[in-house]
Amino acid sequence: MKDSIEVVTSEAAGQLAEIEAECFQHPLEKRQIARLLEDGNTCFLAARDGEVLTGSVWVQTVLDEGYIGNVAVRPAYRRRGIADALLEALDRLAGERGLSFLTLEVRSSNRPAVSLYEKHGYARVGLRPAYYSDPREDAVLMSKYWKQEKP
Ligand SMILES: CC(C)(COP(=O)(O)OP(=O)(O)OC[C@H]1O[C@@H](n2cnc3c(N)ncnc32)[C@H](O)[C@@H]1OP(=O)(O)O)[C@@H](O)C(=O)NCCC(=O)NCCS
């Protein structure tokens, strides 16, 4: 699985939008994804099964800081280790880019996602009360830190 994770470009925007639509109530649209893919600060990683992109994660980097967007795996492909592979690929990206941390927000009721992030070493570092709407819900902030060597 690890080897099937790839960095994708704007050609993948259509499939990335499909993944969003299958996984989220308020999905990013294709044109929003295309804009992110071209902004120079955002990297999309995707898992592939033949011609099908089965899951994705995106991260925005600012200097040595990494902000994770949505992690999503198509329902038909869940519980096969695809999200594990995507987060392992994010760890490698963090190492290559010398990031100090990766951070994200997740709905407090999203047990699969919270469990996934905890498994990969992300710690709960804060709470944004009533951050989400429809339904209204708190966001849990989770971060993973790397100690970078100082020159
Ligand atoms: C969360 C999500 C990305 C997990 O994808 P996945 O490929 O099925 O996950 P994996 O098979 O790689 O599982 C990795 C870990 O995630 C956690 N996990 C995944 N599904 C879970 C579930 N249904 N219940 C509890 N934990 C779960 C577990 O810790 C699991 O490790 P384990 O297999 O050792 O128990 C997927 O359920 C999804 O796309 N959900 C909808 C989108 C979403 O909510 N994204 C997060 C937004 S921040």
The ligand as an ORCA input file, in Angstrom:
! r2SCAN-3c Opt
* xyz 0 1
  C     -11.398      8.240      8.483
  C     -11.102      7.514      7.166
  C     -10.222      8.421      6.298
  C     -10.344      6.202      7.477
  O      -9.983      5.585      6.245
  P      -9.623      4.018      6.106
  O      -8.809      3.840      4.874
  O     -10.876      3.214      6.218
  O      -8.726      3.769      7.398
  P      -7.663      2.568      7.601
  O      -8.241      1.296      7.111
  O      -6.340      2.977      7.034
  O      -7.568      2.505      9.189
  C      -6.542      3.204      9.878
  C      -6.981      3.505     11.284
  O      -8.070      4.441     11.277
  C      -8.965      4.157     12.375
  N     -10.260      3.771     11.829
  C     -10.593      3.687     10.518
  N     -11.904      3.363     10.398
  C     -12.396      3.245     11.647
  C     -13.678      2.956     12.175
  N     -14.731      2.702     11.364
  N     -13.844      2.943     13.515
  C     -12.799      3.207     14.327
  N     -11.538      3.486     13.899
  C     -11.349      3.502     12.574
  C      -8.311      3.024     13.151
  O      -7.434      3.596     14.105
  C      -7.516      2.320     12.061
  O      -6.455      1.579     12.570
  P      -6.670     -0.020     12.874
  O      -7.048     -0.627     11.562
  O      -5.321     -0.455     13.369
  O      -7.775     -0.093     13.877
  C     -12.419      7.143      6.417
  O     -13.299      6.524      7.315
  C     -13.134      8.318      5.773
  O     -12.847      8.709      4.634
  N     -14.094      8.923      6.498
  C     -14.917     10.027      5.946
  C     -14.100     11.281      5.770
  C     -13.591     11.824      7.096
  O     -14.314     11.879      8.080
  N     -12.305     12.247      7.091
  C     -11.658     12.857      8.228
  C     -11.894     14.334      8.197
  S     -10.785     15.156      9.302
*
